[in-house]
Amino acid sequence: MLAILNIPLLPVTTAFAEDGLYLGCGVNNKKNKYAAVLLPAFFFALQHCFIPTLPDVRYMAYRFLSFLPLAAVLCLYYYKKRDPLPVMVGHTVIDIATVMTILATSVTPGLYEKMCGM
């Protein structure tokens, strides 16, 4: 039931919370251009390396390294344009895929076990 409730809530709340934190507080509060882009991008990618939570260091490193370039591009875009709406819309679309993963692993618990065994 919580996985179903998650479908409308996660994409919207995550876009506001994460983008507000990383773009609004991170990018806007740094004077140095490189620090304004790279620091929020680092923490944004770090946060996403734990989704889904699989106790595998190689998988977490893969997730971190795969998110880092996108996070840097998003932070750079915001730094230059100061328009969070395209970033938030894109983030919402990506979070819909996360919601579907959560729903799939909730409906079929064997799927999560299979993911852990990879």
C-alpha positions in Angstrom: 0.0 0.0 0.0 2.9 2.4 0.8 4.4 1.7 -2.6 1.2 2.8 -4.3 1.0 5.9 -2.1 4.6 6.6 -3.2 3.7 6.9 -6.9 2.3 10.5 -6.7 4.3 11.6 -3.6 7.9 10.7 -4.3 8.4 12.4 -7.7 6.9 15.7 -6.6 8.3 16.0 -3.1 11.8 14.8 -4.1 12.1 17.3 -6.9 11.2 20.2 -4.6 13.4 19.0 -1.7 16.5 17.9 -3.5 16.5 20.6 -6.2 15.8 23.2 -3.6 18.6 22.0 -1.5 21.3 21.3 -4.1 20.5 24.1 -6.5 19.0 26.7 -4.2 21.3 26.3 -1.2 24.3 24.7 -2.9 24.7 26.5 -6.2 23.4 29.9 -5.0 25.6 30.1 -1.9 29.1 29.6 -3.4 31.1 32.5 -4.8 33.5 30.3 -6.8 32.0 29.0 -10.0 33.7 25.6 -9.8 32.7 25.1 -6.1 29.1 26.2 -6.9 28.8 23.5 -9.5 31.0 20.6 -8.2 30.1 20.6 -4.5 26.4 20.3 -4.9 26.9 17.8 -7.8 29.1 15.6 -5.6 26.6 15.4 -2.8 23.7 15.0 -5.2 25.4 12.0 -6.8 26.5 10.7 -3.4 22.9 10.7 -2.2 21.8 8.7 -5.3 24.4 6.0 -5.1 22.3 4.3 -2.3 19.1 3.9 -4.4 18.2 1.1 -4.3 20.1 0.1 -1.2 22.2 -2.9 -2.2 25.2 -3.7 0.1 27.7 -3.8 -2.8 30.5 -1.2 -2.9 31.1 -1.7 -6.6 27.4 -1.1 -7.4 27.4 2.1 -5.2 30.5 3.4 -6.9 28.9 2.7 -10.2 25.8 4.6 -9.2 27.9 7.5 -7.9 30.0 7.7 -11.0 27.0 7.4 -13.3 25.1 10.2 -11.5 28.0 12.6 -11.1 28.2 13.9 -14.8 24.4 14.5 -14.9 24.4 16.2 -11.5 27.3 18.4 -12.7 25.5 19.3 -15.9 22.3 20.1 -14.0 24.1 22.3 -11.5 26.0 24.1 -14.3 22.7 24.6 -16.2 21.2 26.1 -13.1 24.3 28.2 -12.4 24.0 29.8 -15.8 20.3 30.1 -16.3 18.9 30.3 -12.8 15.8 28.5 -13.9 15.0 25.5 -11.8 11.9 24.4 -13.6 13.5 22.3 -16.4 15.7 20.6 -13.8 12.7 19.9 -11.6 10.6 18.5 -14.4 13.4 16.2 -15.5 14.0 15.1 -12.0 10.3 14.3 -11.6 10.4 12.1 -14.7 13.5 10.2 -13.5 11.9 9.8 -10.1 8.9 8.1 -11.7 11.3 5.4 -12.8 12.4 5.1 -9.2 8.8 4.8 -8.1 8.2 2.0 -10.6 11.3 0.1 -9.2 10.0 0.5 -5.7 6.6 -0.7 -6.8 8.0 -3.7 -8.7 10.2 -4.8 -5.8 7.3 -4.4 -3.3 4.8 -6.4 -5.4 7.4 -9.1 -6.2 9.8 -9.5 -3.2 11.8 -12.1 -5.2 12.9 -9.4 -7.6 14.7 -7.5 -4.8 16.4 -10.7 -3.7 17.5 -11.4 -7.3 18.9 -7.8 -7.5 20.9 -8.4 -4.3 22.3 -11.6 -5.8 23.6 -10.0 -9.0 
